[in-house]
Amino acid sequence: MSVADHIPRLAGRTEQRMWFERIPTRWWVVGLILLFLPVVANNFWLFQVMGWTFILGMIGLSLMFLAGYGGMVSLLQMSIAGMAGYMVAILGPSGVLNVSLGLSWWIVLPAAFLIAALFATIAGALAVRTDGIYTIMITLAIGVAFYYL
């Protein structure tokens, strides 16, 4: 045995691929189609179909994250999304002059995100102290209270 046999090799150093080479070709094709979708699609497809798909998909992912990885079932996702929507309506420009503040979108979107995150943190701090069915009941109670607010 030689000394070279005992030196650890950099296995796979030449076979290591860059991050963009590991993405399958079909995902690149889907990405290009979505990139050029505003050129060929009308406003209905862009705002109604794609917009609602994105919004509800994010809410569904948050539920999957909580239930799948955390083991907690929450009924509060739509209330948190509704809080962000209310903040966008109140802080951003609107057709009703007396209700909205008319701030720039560069201020409105981060502010709405932060306020919704604060609401979710406070509601989550209340719900995480319980176990089992009580977690679901507390999130349901907070969601119903938000609905009637």
C-alpha positions as CSV (number, residue, x, y, z in Angstrom):
1,M,0.0,0.0,0.0
2,S,1.3,3.4,-0.8
3,V,0.8,6.6,1.0
4,A,-1.5,7.9,-1.7
5,D,-4.1,5.2,-0.8
6,H,-4.5,6.7,2.7
7,I,-5.1,10.3,1.5
8,P,-8.8,11.1,1.3
9,R,-9.9,11.8,-2.2
10,L,-12.3,14.6,-3.2
11,A,-14.9,12.2,-4.5
12,G,-17.2,13.5,-7.1
13,R,-15.4,16.8,-7.4
14,T,-15.5,16.7,-11.2
15,E,-19.0,15.2,-11.2
16,Q,-20.5,18.0,-9.0
17,R,-22.9,20.0,-11.0
18,M,-24.0,23.6,-10.6
19,W,-27.4,24.4,-9.0
20,F,-29.0,25.3,-12.4
21,E,-27.8,22.0,-14.0
22,R,-29.7,20.0,-11.3
23,I,-33.0,21.5,-12.3
24,P,-34.9,19.2,-14.7
25,T,-35.5,20.5,-18.2
26,R,-39.3,20.4,-17.8
27,W,-39.1,22.9,-15.0
28,W,-37.1,25.3,-17.2
29,V,-39.8,25.0,-19.9
30,V,-42.5,25.7,-17.3
31,G,-40.5,28.7,-16.0
32,L,-40.1,30.1,-19.5
33,I,-43.8,29.7,-20.3
34,L,-44.7,31.5,-17.1
35,L,-42.2,34.2,-17.8
36,F,-43.8,34.9,-21.2
37,L,-47.3,34.4,-20.1
38,P,-48.1,38.2,-19.7
39,V,-47.2,38.7,-23.4
40,V,-49.9,36.3,-24.6
41,A,-52.5,36.0,-21.8
42,N,-55.4,38.4,-21.2
43,N,-56.1,40.1,-17.9
44,F,-58.6,37.4,-16.8
45,W,-56.0,34.7,-16.9
46,L,-53.3,36.8,-15.3
47,F,-55.3,38.3,-12.4
48,Q,-58.1,35.9,-11.8
49,V,-56.7,32.5,-12.6
50,M,-53.0,32.9,-11.9
51,G,-53.4,35.5,-9.1
52,W,-55.9,33.4,-7.2
53,T,-53.8,30.2,-7.8
54,F,-50.8,31.9,-6.3
55,I,-52.7,33.3,-3.3
56,L,-54.5,30.1,-2.4
57,G,-51.5,28.0,-3.1
58,M,-49.5,30.0,-0.5
59,I,-52.3,29.5,2.0
60,G,-52.4,25.8,1.2
61,L,-48.6,25.6,1.7
62,S,-48.8,27.2,5.1
63,L,-51.4,24.7,6.1
64,M,-49.3,21.8,4.8
65,F,-46.3,23.2,6.7
66,L,-48.2,23.4,10.0
67,A,-50.0,20.1,9.7
68,G,-47.4,18.1,7.9
69,Y,-44.2,19.1,9.7
70,G,-45.5,20.6,12.9
71,G,-48.4,18.2,13.5
72,M,-50.8,21.1,14.3
73,V,-54.1,21.7,12.6
74,S,-54.9,25.4,12.3
75,L,-58.1,27.0,11.0
76,L,-56.5,30.5,11.0
77,Q,-54.8,30.7,7.6
78,M,-57.6,32.6,5.9
79,S,-57.9,35.1,8.7
80,I,-54.2,35.8,8.5
81,A,-54.5,36.3,4.7
82,G,-57.6,38.4,5.3
83,M,-55.6,40.6,7.7
84,A,-53.0,41.2,5.1
85,G,-55.8,42.0,2.6
86,Y,-57.4,44.5,5.0
87,M,-54.0,46.2,5.5
88,V,-53.5,46.5,1.7
89,A,-57.0,47.9,1.3
90,I,-56.6,50.4,4.2
91,L,-53.0,51.5,3.5
92,G,-52.9,51.4,-0.3
93,P,-54.7,53.5,-2.9
94,S,-58.4,52.8,-3.3
95,G,-61.4,54.2,-5.1
96,V,-62.8,55.3,-1.8
97,L,-61.0,58.4,-0.6
98,N,-62.1,58.6,3.0
99,V,-61.2,55.0,3.8
100,S,-57.7,54.4,2.4
101,L,-54.5,56.2,3.1
102,G,-53.2,56.0,-0.5
103,L,-49.6,55.1,0.4
104,S,-47.1,53.8,-2.2
105,W,-47.0,50.0,-2.9
106,W,-43.4,50.0,-1.7
107,I,-44.7,50.9,1.8
108,V,-48.0,49.1,1.7
109,L,-46.8,45.5,0.9
110,P,-44.1,45.2,3.5
111,A,-46.3,46.9,6.1
112,A,-49.2,44.5,5.3
113,F,-46.8,41.5,5.5
114,L,-45.4,42.7,8.9
115,I,-48.9,43.4,10.4
116,A,-50.2,40.0,9.2
117,A,-47.1,38.3,10.6
118,L,-47.6,40.1,13.9
119,F,-51.2,38.9,14.0
120,A,-50.1,35.3,13.2
121,T,-47.4,35.4,15.9
122,I,-49.9,36.6,18.6
123,A,-52.5,34.1,17.5
124,G,-49.9,31.3,17.3
125,A,-48.6,32.1,20.7
126,L,-52.1,31.6,22.1
127,A,-52.7,28.4,20.1
128,V,-49.4,26.7,20.6
129,R,-49.9,26.4,24.4
130,T,-52.7,23.9,23.9
131,D,-52.8,20.3,22.7
132,G,-54.9,18.2,20.4
133,I,-58.5,19.4,19.7
134,Y,-58.0,22.5,21.8
135,T,-55.5,23.9,19.3
136,I,-58.1,23.6,16.6
137,M,-60.8,25.2,18.8
138,I,-58.7,28.2,19.7
139,T,-57.7,28.9,16.1
140,L,-61.4,28.5,15.2
141,A,-62.4,30.9,17.9
142,I,-59.8,33.5,16.8
143,G,-60.9,33.1,13.1
144,V,-64.6,33.6,14.0
145,A,-63.8,36.6,16.1
146,F,-61.8,38.0,13.2
147,Y,-64.7,37.3,10.8
148,Y,-67.2,39.3,13.0
149,L,-64.6,42.1,13.5
